[in-house]
Amino acid sequence: LQPTSSPKIGQQIYKTINCDYKMRMNSFFSLSLSILYFISLNAETILLDFTKSDISTTSSKWALTNDPVMGGVSFSSWIPDYDNQKGNWDGSVKIVPSLNAPGFCNLMSESKKWPDASGQTHLMIRARSTIPYDGFKVSLAADTLNQQFKCFKADFKMKSNGEWEEIAVPFSSFSNNWSSYTGEPITSCPSDPSVCPTEKNLKDISQIGIWMEGAEGSFYFELQSVRAGNGTVVF
């Protein structure tokens, strides 16, 4: 082959090769992300998932507690929506008149032996919120007789933009020494390992809870799944 004498032809050949290279690299990265997402999902422990056809993963009976202490007036309702693969929880956290402070709404699963979450680092929640709220909390009970008030609890944040969100809550942020008035930790896990969930606790989970607590306001929260994983969110 004779070398081209036209710089324009050479530039065109270069552009074609470069474009093909970029397309191949984009395909490679897309495939890599898909593989990573697949590996991440299969490495997780499913605790609750409304998208699964196996009804055993969504059959937990839930109970509501709406700040009954000292004349609380918060309220909420929970409606499982299996057709749309989610549960709907809405309500409002009100000021407790006798305390002049916000109360709480608590959505608690039934007490049972949940799947072993030991070896994982995060609690993974897939949920959607349409109303901004400042008091999202999640709890895990294990190896305790008082599952509501001696559970491990942690805060989490949501964008509350009406889109599905993946929330990764480190187990190292949970504490079982928290205020019954605000839900906030009295002693944090990083400051005192004795309040952190142990591997045995993660193996012995007996109840899961979602809380709207410590902030006045309405909420609309849709839950799709709760898993234990490594904190990797690939979307």
N, C-alpha and C positions, 0 to 999 in steps of 0.2 A: 504494500500500500504506500502511495505517495503521501508524504506529509502535507497537510492542508496549508495552502498559502493565504487563506483568508482568515483574518483574526475573528471576524463575525461568526464563521462556521465553528471555529475553535471554541468561542464563547458559548455558542448554542449547545455544542456537545458537552461542555462543562456544566451548563445549567441543567441539561437533561440528566446527567449522571448525578449531580448534586440533589436534584429533585427526587430522583428514584431512591437515593440514599436516605433522604429525610423521611420519605414515605415508609421505607422499611424500618427505620428506627422508631417512628411513631407506632407502627404496628407491633414492634417488639415491646415497647413500653406499655402499650395497651394490654398485650397478652400477659406481661409480667404483673401488672396491677390486678388483672383478673385472677391469675394464679395465686397471688398474695392474698386477695380477698377470699378465695376458696379455701386456702390453707387456714386463714384466720377463723373463718366460720366453723371449719371442721375441728379446730383446736378448742373451741369454746364448749362450755357446759351449759346446756339449755335448762333454765329453771322454769320459765313460763314463756309460751310462744303461741299467740293467737293465730299465727299463719300456718301452723302445722295441722295436717289432716288427722293426726292421732289425738283424739279428744283428751287423752290422759294428760297432755301437756297444758291444757287450758281449763281443766275441770276443777281447779281450786275454788272452794267456796270463800267468798270475801265478806268481811264485816266492816261496818263503818262505826267510828266513834267521833262524835262532833262535840267537842269540849263540854262534857256534862258537869265539869267541876264548877262549883260556886256560881251557878246561874249563867253559864256560857250560852250564847245564842248563835254560834256558828252552825251552818247546815251544809249538807252535800248529799248527792245521790250517785249511785254507781249502777251502770247498766251494761252488762256484757253484750257485745254485738258480734256474734260469731259469723254472721253473713259477710260482714265487712272486716273481719279479722282484727278486732280491737275491742277494748273496753272503754267506756265513756264515763268519766268522773267529773262532775261539775258542782260548784257550790260557792260558798263565800265564808271567809274567816272574819269574824266580828270581834269587836272589843268586848271583853268580859267586863260588865259594869262594875262588879265589886273589886276587880283588880286594876281597872283602867289600863288594860294591856291586851294585845291580841290573843285570841284563843287558838284552837287548832282543829283541823279535820284530818282524820287518820283512816286510811284504807288498809286493812289488814287481811292477809291471806289466812286460810285455815291452818291450823297447827298440824303438821305432818312431817314425815321424813322427806326432805327435799334432796335432789341430786347432789352428789359430792362436788363441792367447789374448791376443794383444796388443790394447791398447786397453781392456782390462778392468781392474778394480781389485781384485777379490777372487776367491779360489778358493771355490766353493760346494759343500758336501758335504751330501748327504742320507743320514743314517745313523741307526741305532738301537742303543742299548747297554742291556743289562739288568744289568750288573754295574758299580758305580762303580769308576773307575780314574783315577789322577792323571797318567798319562804319555802322553796322546794327542798324536801328532805327524803331520804330513803333509809330504811332500817332492816337489819337482819337479826333475828333472835336465834340463839344457840346455847345449849347447856345452861338454861335458866328456867326457873318456874314462873317468873314474871316477864312474859314475853313482850309485853307492851312497853313497860317502863324500865326494863333492865336489858334492853336490846342494844345492839351496836347501831349508831346512827351517824349519818353524814349529810352535809349540804350538797346540792348540785344546782347548776344554773341552766337556764334554757333561753333561747332567743325569742321564743313565743311569737313566731312569725307565721304560724299556720302550716309550716312545713315539717315533715318528719325529721326528727333529730336523733343522732346517736350520741348518747351521753356515757362517758367512761368515768366511773367513780373509783379511785384507788381504794383498795381495802385498807391502806395505810392512813386514810383520812377518817375512818370510822372510829368512834369511841363509845364505850358503854358507861361513861361517866358524864352525863349531860344534864342540863337544867330542865326540870319538869315544867318550868314557867315559860321558857323561850325555845327549848329544844337545842340550844347551842351547847357545845362541849364545855364542861367545867375543867376537864383535863383532856388535852388533845393527845392523840396517838403519838405524834412525833416527839412530844415532850415526856411521855411516860408509856413505855411499851406494855405496861400491865393493863392498860385500857384498850389495847388493840385486839382485833380478832386474831386468834391463833389458827394454825393449820387444822387443829382439831375442831375449832369452832366452825370453820368453813366446811368441814366434812359433816358437821352435825346440824346444819341449818334446819330450823323447825318452823320458822315463820318469816315472811317477807312483808314489809310495810312501806307505803308511800305516805308522806305527810305534807300537809300545807300548814305551816306553823310559824309563829313569831312575826308575822306580817299581816296587817289587815288588807282585805281585798277579795275580789271575786276571782275564780279560776275556772278554766275549762281544759281538762287534761285527758288525752287519749293515750292509752297504753297498748303497745303491740307485743313487746317481748322484754324479758329480763333474763340475762345470761351472765355467766362468769367467764372472763377471758383475760387476754393480756393487754387490753387497752388499745389495741390497734383498730383504728377506724379508717376504712378505705372506701370512699364514695366519690 
